[in-house]
Amino acid sequence: MATDPAEMDLTARRRAAAAAATRHLTGGRPSPAQELRSLADHLDGLTASGALEEGSAGWDSYGEHGTVALLERRVAELLGTDDAVFFPSGVMAQEVALRVHCDAAGTSRVAMPNLSHLLVHEEDGPRRLHGFEVEHLTTGPRVATAEDLAAIPGRLGAVLAELPLRDGSYLLPTWDELTGLASACRERGVALHLDGARLWESQPWFDRPLAEIAGLADSVYVSFYKGLAGLAGAALAGTEELCREARVWRRRQGGTLFTLMPYAAAALRGLDEHLPQMAQRHEYAVAWARALAERGLRTVPSEPHAVAFRVYAPDDADAVSERALQAVERDRIGLPMVWQPANVPGWAWCELTVTAPTLEFGVAEAADLIAGLVEPGSTDR
């Protein structure tokens, strides 16, 4: 029997509303059964094409062989690196990358933005697990440049650049800024690591091949469950020596599960089905932001760098969140149901990400759905 929404707490209402949605402007996932059937179909296709061996040979064993090995080869080819290593989580992959670089350099000092995911969301893991001494490469929502590196004296084991800076509103550097930072790292003899959690989604901004972007760095991390819609997991790409050391640290940190096959299979599907959409998604994001601005909302960046951005509305965050929830319950269209108070009083914001389901909406309809969550007349202020 259905539960009356009035009797449910806020989290339960949101989960129920999202599950009942039949179209998804944002968010949305298939059922577990649908997801597993999709993966089975994709694995059958890989086997039929000869990319994957038949029968039990498709399984990995503690991260070796099978689908995992196929995925690692695909990633290394895409990024133009010697090798790549699959990890069950991006946090593990990045901490291992920094550890390998620091061990080679003989110092635990690393430089990264103060808004880096590793510093903001991981319970002080880099310092507690590996003893890293963190220097802030940048502070606040801005991209790192060679000048920022020059401002940090002393010896460094690694420099981390996040592409894009998610907690800075998905900001990306210009190509000149990124190549300048890479050159400064080389001249200083410090390893450059790219936090490419959304590197796939960033490539259209640079309008350069993925291998050219990755070639600027000594190591690159990519994620499989964001824009590629995988189950979980990441890869660390770099030289043969770096990847050999990374595999040792993966085992030390408990990352060699008995099998990683389902995660690798989902990642392979993402590379085949979602990666080719990234240019289209970026074009959509730019058009969506422009349409929102025409309706009195503001986006940061004003022209999105990646396929995600922040939208700001002159309204109360709790009020917009409740209207969004009611709209999802009423219309069964997945919308952003959690809005945050902005630094400017009286304004609220949320993140918008262009996914495959988003592309099923016309840009004007997508903009109207978001603008419709704001109190009428507030955008005229």
N, C-alpha and C positions, 0 to 999 in steps of 0.2 A: 504494500500500500504506500502511495506517495506521501511524503512528509510535507506538512504545511511549511512554506518558507519562513513564516513568522515565528515558528517554533525552533528554527535552526540557528546556530551561531553563525557569525559572519563567514568564517572559513568554510564551514559546511555548505552554506548557501552558494558561495563562489564555486566550490567544487561541483556541486550539483548542477548549477547553471552551465558551467563549462562542459560537463558531461552530456547535457541535453542539447547543446548547440548542434545545429546541422550544417552551418557554414561558419568559417573562421576567418575573420579579418586579421586577428592576431591569435596566437596560441593554437591549441587544438592538436590532438594526437589520436591515432587509430586505437582500437581496442588491442589488448595484448594478443588476442587470437589473430586479429587482422595483421598485426605487425609480424607475427611469426610466420603466417602464410606468405606474406610478402617476401620475407627473407628466404623462405624455402624456394619460392619461384625464382628469385634472383640467383640463388646457388645452383639451381637446375640450369639456368641460362649460362652461368659461368662454366659449368661442367660440359654442357653441350658445345660451347665454343672452344673447348680445349684449354681454357685458362686455368681450370681447376681439375685435378685428377679425380677420377670416379671413386665411389665407395668411401671407405674409411680413410683414404689418403687425404681427404679434404679436412680432416681434423688436425688441429695442432696438438702438441703435447708440451704443456708448460711454456707456451709462447713460441714454440719452434715448429716450423713446417706448416703445411696446409694453408688455410685461409690467411693466417697471420703472415706467413712468409710472402704470399701473393700480395697482400696489402702493403707490406713494407717495401717490396720492389716497386709497386705502383707509386707510392709516395716519393721514394728516392728518384724515380724517373721524372715525376712532375716537378720536383723541387731542384733537380739537377745536382743532387748530392751523392756521395759515395754509397751511403747506406741510410736506413731509417729503422727505428726501434718502436714497436707498439707498446704503449703503456695503458693500464686500465684507467688512469686519470691524468689530466693535464697538470695538476699540481705536482704529482710525483715526477712527471717528465721534466718539468721546469726546475724543480729543486735538484734533480739529478744532473741536469745540464750545468747549472751553476756550480754544483759540487765538483764535477769533473774539471771545469775550467779553473776553479779556485785551487784544486789540488795541483794542477799543472803549473799554476802561477806561484804557488807557495804563499798565498795570502787568502784570508777569508773575507776581505772587503769587496762588496759588490755595490754597484750603483744602479738605481732604478727609480722610476717616478714614485712619489709618495702616494699616488692613487693607483699604483700597481695592484692587480688582483691579489698577488701573493701577500701584500702588506695589509690590504683592507679586509679581506674575507677569510683568511686562513689561520686565525687564532695564534698568530706569531710563530707559525710553523717553521719558516726558513731559519729563524734564529735558534729556536728550541731544538730542532732536529739536526741542523748542520752547523750551527754556530756562526752563521753569516753576520758580518758587521755591515749594516746597510747604510749607504749614503744616498740621500735624495738627489736624483738626477734632475728632477723638476718638482715643483710644488704647485698644486692646483691644476686646473683644466687647460693645460697647454702641452704641445709636443716638445720633445727633446731635440736639441741642436748640438753642434760641435762646441758652441760657446758654453753650453751647460756642462759638458764634460770637462772643458778647460777650467771651469770654476772649482772643480773638485781636485784638491792636491793629493799627492801621494800615490802609492801603488794600489792597483785594483786587480781583482781576479776576473771580473766580468762586468759588462754593462748590459742591462736589459732594457730593450725598447718594446713597448706594447703597441701592437698594430691591430686595430685602433685602440686608443685609450678609452676603454669602455666607460669608466666612472668619470671621465671628462667629457661625456656626450659623444663618444665614438669619434674622437678626433684623430686624423691622420696627418703626418707631415707631408710636405711636398716632396717630390722626387729629389730635388736638390738638397733639401734639408736632411733627408734620409741618407743620401750618398755622402753628404758632408760629415754626418755623424759616423758613418762607417769608415771614412778615410781618417778621421780623427782617432778612432779606436786603433786602426792599423798603425798609424804613426806613433801612437803611445804604447803599442804592444799589448793591448788588452783585448780580450775576446768579446765580441759582440753577439749577444743572444737575442733573437727575435721571439717575443711572446706573440705568436701568430694564432691565438685562439680563434680569431676571425680573419685570418689571412686570406682564405678563399674569398670571403666577402669584400676584402679590401683591394683585390687585384684590379678591378675595373677603374678605381680611382687613380692608380699609378699608370694604368694603360701600358703595362710591361708584362712580359711572360713571368709566370710564377718562379721559374728558375732564375731569372735575372734579379728578382727581388730577394729570393733566398740566397743568391750568390754574394750578397753584400755582407752576410753574417757568417759567424763561425758555427752557429747552431740555430736551428729553427724548430719551434714547437707548433704543431697544428692540431686542431680539435676536430672530432668527427660527429659530435652530437648537437652542434649548434646549427649552422647553416646547412650542414649535410644531413641533418635529421637522423643521425645514428642513435644507438642505444646509450653508448658511453665510450670513453676512450680517446686516446690521443697518440700522436707519433712525435718522436724527437729525431730530427734529421741532421746529418753532418758528416764528418770524415769517418773512415773506417775505425780509426783509433778511438775517436769520441764515442762511437756507437758500441764498440767493444767494451769500453769502460761503463757505458750506460747500462748495458745488459747485466753487468755484475751488480751495479747499484739497484737495478730493478729487482733482482732476486733478494738483495739485502733488505729492501723495503717491502717485501711481500707482494710484489707485483706480478710474479709468475704464477698465476692461478692455474689449476689443473688444465683448464681449457679457456681460451679467450675467443673461441670460434664465433659465438653469436655477435660479439662486439665487432670483430673483424669483418664478418659478413655484412653487417649493417653499414660499416664504413665503406666497404666496396660498393654497395648499392648507392650510397651517397655520392661517391665519386662519379658513378655512371649517370645517375639521374638528377642530382641537385647541382653539382658543380657547373654543368653547362648553362645553368640558369642565372649565374651571378651577374652577368652584364645586364640582363633584362631586369633583374631585381634592383640593381643600382639605378637604372633609368627610371623605374617605377618610384623608388624612394625620392629621387629628385623631383619628379612631377607631383608626388603626394605632398611633399613639403611645400611646394609652390602653391598647391591648391588649398592647403591649410592656411597659409599666409593670406590668401585672398579672402578667407572666411574669418579673419581677425585673430587667428592664433599665431604663435611664434614657434619657430623650430631652431634648435641648436644641434649642428651647424645650420645656418640658413639654407645652404645647399648641402645636403648630406654627403659625407665623405665615403661612408660605407653603405650597407643596406639597412642600417638602423640609425636612429636619431632620437632626440628628445623633443617633445612637443609641450609647450607651455600655454596655459589658459588662465585668464583673469577670473578665477573662481576659487571657492573653498575646496580643498583636496577631498575631505570627507564627503562633501555634497556631490562632487563629480563622481567619486567612487560609487556612491549609492545609486546615482542615476545610471551609471554604467551597468551595475549589477541588475537593476530593474530592467534595463533594456535587453540584457542577455536573457533574463528569465522570460521576458515577454516575446522577444522576436527570434530567439534561438540563433543569434549571430554572435560568435565569439568576439569580444571587445576587451580592451584593457580595463580591468576592474579594480586595479590598485593604483591610485594616484597619490603623489607625495606633495607635501607643502614645499613651495619653492623658497629660495632665500629672500625673495621680495614678498612681503606680506600681501595676502590677498590673491596670490597666484599659486597654481598647482601644475605639476608636470608628471608625465609618464614616458616610458620608452615605447617606441614603435619600431617593429622589425618586419621587413618584407620577407615573407616565407612563400613557399609554393602555393598554399591556399590563398594568400593575399592577392596573388595575380589573377584570381578568378573574379575579383571585384574591379569595376571601372574606377579610375582614379577619382572622379567626381563623387561617386557613391562612397568610396572609402573616406574621402574628406568630409562628406556630409555626416557620415556615421560618427566620426570623432567630434566634429563641431556640434553635433546635436546633443552631446553630453554636457555642454556648457550652458549655464543659465542664460536664457534669452536676454539679449541686450547687453550682457557683460562685455562682449567683444567690441562694443561701441565706445567703451571708456577711453 
